[in-house]
Amino acid sequence: QSVLTQPPSVSGTPGQRVTISCSGGSSSIASNTVHWYQQLPGTAPKLLIYANNQRPSGVPDRFSGSKSGTSASLAINGLQSDDEADYYCATWDDSLNGRGVFGGGTKLTVL
Amino acid sequence: QVHLVQSGAAVKKPGSTVMLSCKASGYTFTNYNIIWVRQAPGQGLEWMGWISPYNGDKNYAQKFQGRVNMIADTPTSTAYMELRRLRSDDTAIYFCGRNSYDSSGYGYFDYWGQGALVTISS
């Protein structure tokens, strides 16, 4: 069982907005920055959002992140078919001696 | 440009040891920690630990304490991850990654290796 809780799946149609939630606790999300990774089938994860809401160069501004208290979320605007992937939130947990933790992952299906 | 290139797939017997490599290029190896993450078939990402190539400091997930050893060879800019006493549930793709830093001090993983499939089978 993951320290961070994500919905197993979300779906949307092209052009829609979808959000993926990530719930943690006082020693994880509340105390540290949250990052999001996109994993396309058969590939390595790719950094999508870092430090709660920062986009690496090359990531479209359709992707945005936010954090409040013990939760974080990833929003995808203008959904596209190639957004279909697994999405993971990640942070660090101070109660685990500063070890890294991932959410269980959310499968995004574009209908 | 930054690259992390991992060693190839491996098939190991239960109880044996696997050592994976991750060769870094395109940046100063000692300036960033290297992390290891694994993904069992059909499952999510699991953080295994990190090593500092700068001073050799390490931090392993509790689950792997006593079975894992991470090494950083600075002359060759190569990180290694050794996992001992392999079990069938260690079958997974193992990824290395570069740990960049943010204001929190811990940071995020901005570059990843391509992954290496390790299969445990008798």
Interface residues (C-beta under 8 A of the other chain):
Chain A: S2 N32 T33 H35 Y37 Q39 A44 P45 K46 L47 Y50 A51 Q54 P56 D86 Y88 A90 T91 W92 L96 N97 G98 R99 G100 V101 F102 G103 G104 G105
Chain B: I35 V37 G44 L45 E46 W47 G49 W50 N59 Y60 A61 Q62 F95 G97 S100 D102 S103 S104 Y106 Y108 F109 D110 W112 G113 Q114 G115
